[in-house]
Amino acid sequence: MQTREKGNLSEARILAAFVAAGYLVSIPFGSGHKYDFVVDDSTRLLRVQCKTGRVKNGALVFNAYSQSGNGGIKASYRGLADLFAALNPENDKVYLIPVNEVGVSDVSLRLSPTLNKQAQGVRWAEFYLLKPLVLSGRGAMVAHLLPKQRVAGSSPVARSNIPS
């Protein structure tokens, strides 16, 4: 399967996962956008850039950058998209990672424990898993809040499924 076909299939699976989780999804008109669609949780609109992950050594890995041509310059999505939605093609699970939380590099989400049992500085996939919305009297809210997590070089933060 060609890269473009893989990307289209991942984008369709991610879009279906958002809809199944209760989000409204809008697709931008035209081409040239640095995001694939916009999700609406009834309190805010967020630009989503879809990525196809690859499972490697117990982690889901994806590129947090765009690159034109073969070996072109890596370009950041900061300011152009709000979230990466990374698809695990082995089980169709979708993970939401804030664009501002990562650099212009490959991102790894740990699916299983490391062989040396390292836990500090590990970005655990379960903390980023797309969760269904629950409607409340004030609109939608994420089904549950994610626990505080510490990643090397950061302060602990409380996050809902979709960050603010």
CORFEN-V241201 format. One record per residue. SS is DSSP state (helix for helix, strand for strand, loop for the rest). D_FIRST is the distance of its C-alpha to the first C-alpha in Angstrom with 1 decimal. Layout:
ss=SS d_first=D_FIRST
ss=SS d_first=D_FIRST
This chain:
ss=loop d_first=0.0
ss=loop d_first=3.8
ss=helix d_first=6.7
ss=helix d_first=8.3
ss=helix d_first=6.3
ss=helix d_first=6.4
ss=helix d_first=10.0
ss=helix d_first=10.9
ss=helix d_first=10.2
ss=helix d_first=12.2
ss=helix d_first=14.7
ss=helix d_first=15.4
ss=helix d_first=15.9
ss=helix d_first=18.1
ss=helix d_first=20.0
ss=helix d_first=20.7
ss=helix d_first=21.9
ss=helix d_first=24.3
ss=helix d_first=25.6
ss=helix d_first=26.1
ss=loop d_first=28.0
ss=loop d_first=30.3
ss=loop d_first=29.3
ss=strand d_first=29.5
ss=strand d_first=26.4
ss=strand d_first=26.7
ss=loop d_first=24.1
ss=loop d_first=25.5
ss=loop d_first=26.2
ss=loop d_first=24.9
ss=loop d_first=22.6
ss=loop d_first=23.3
ss=loop d_first=23.9
ss=loop d_first=23.0
ss=loop d_first=22.5
ss=loop d_first=20.2
ss=strand d_first=23.0
ss=strand d_first=26.5
ss=strand d_first=27.7
ss=strand d_first=31.3
ss=loop d_first=33.1
ss=loop d_first=36.3
ss=loop d_first=37.8
ss=loop d_first=35.5
ss=strand d_first=32.4
ss=strand d_first=29.7
ss=strand d_first=26.8
ss=strand d_first=23.5
ss=strand d_first=20.7
ss=strand d_first=17.5
ss=strand d_first=15.7
ss=strand d_first=12.9
ss=loop d_first=14.9
ss=strand d_first=14.3
ss=strand d_first=17.0
ss=strand d_first=19.0
ss=loop d_first=22.6
ss=loop d_first=23.5
ss=strand d_first=22.3
ss=strand d_first=19.6
ss=strand d_first=18.8
ss=strand d_first=17.5
ss=strand d_first=18.4
ss=loop d_first=21.4
ss=loop d_first=21.3
ss=strand d_first=19.7
ss=strand d_first=19.3
ss=loop d_first=19.3
ss=loop d_first=18.1
ss=loop d_first=17.8
ss=loop d_first=20.3
ss=loop d_first=22.0
ss=loop d_first=24.5
ss=strand d_first=23.4
ss=strand d_first=24.7
ss=loop d_first=26.0
ss=loop d_first=25.5
ss=strand d_first=29.2
ss=loop d_first=31.1
ss=loop d_first=28.0
ss=strand d_first=26.5
ss=loop d_first=28.3
ss=strand d_first=25.7
ss=strand d_first=22.4
ss=strand d_first=20.7
ss=strand d_first=18.4
ss=strand d_first=16.3
ss=strand d_first=16.3
ss=loop d_first=13.1
ss=loop d_first=15.3
ss=loop d_first=18.0
ss=loop d_first=17.2
ss=strand d_first=20.2
ss=strand d_first=20.6
ss=strand d_first=22.8
ss=strand d_first=24.8
ss=strand d_first=25.9
ss=strand d_first=28.3
ss=helix d_first=27.3
ss=helix d_first=30.8
ss=helix d_first=30.6
ss=loop d_first=28.2
ss=loop d_first=28.2
ss=loop d_first=25.8
ss=loop d_first=24.0
ss=strand d_first=21.7
ss=strand d_first=22.9
ss=strand d_first=23.3
ss=strand d_first=24.2
ss=strand d_first=25.9
ss=loop d_first=24.9
ss=loop d_first=27.5
ss=loop d_first=30.7
ss=loop d_first=30.7
ss=loop d_first=32.1
ss=loop d_first=35.2
ss=loop d_first=35.6
ss=loop d_first=35.5
ss=loop d_first=35.5
ss=loop d_first=36.9
ss=loop d_first=34.5
ss=loop d_first=31.5
ss=loop d_first=29.4
ss=strand d_first=29.1
ss=helix d_first=26.1
ss=helix d_first=28.4
ss=helix d_first=30.4
ss=helix d_first=27.5
ss=strand d_first=26.2
ss=loop d_first=26.1
ss=loop d_first=29.2
ss=loop d_first=30.6
ss=strand d_first=33.3
ss=strand d_first=36.8
ss=strand d_first=39.0
ss=strand d_first=42.4
ss=loop d_first=45.4
ss=loop d_first=44.2
ss=strand d_first=40.7
ss=strand d_first=37.6
ss=strand d_first=37.4
ss=strand d_first=34.9
ss=loop d_first=35.6
ss=loop d_first=36.8
ss=loop d_first=37.3
ss=strand d_first=35.5
ss=strand d_first=37.9
ss=strand d_first=38.9
ss=strand d_first=36.8
ss=loop d_first=37.5
ss=loop d_first=35.0
ss=loop d_first=36.4
ss=loop d_first=38.2
ss=loop d_first=38.3
ss=loop d_first=40.9
ss=loop d_first=40.3
ss=strand d_first=39.3
ss=strand d_first=39.2
ss=strand d_first=36.1
ss=loop d_first=35.2
ss=loop d_first=31.6
ss=loop d_first=31.1
ss=loop d_first=33.1
ss=loop d_first=35.7
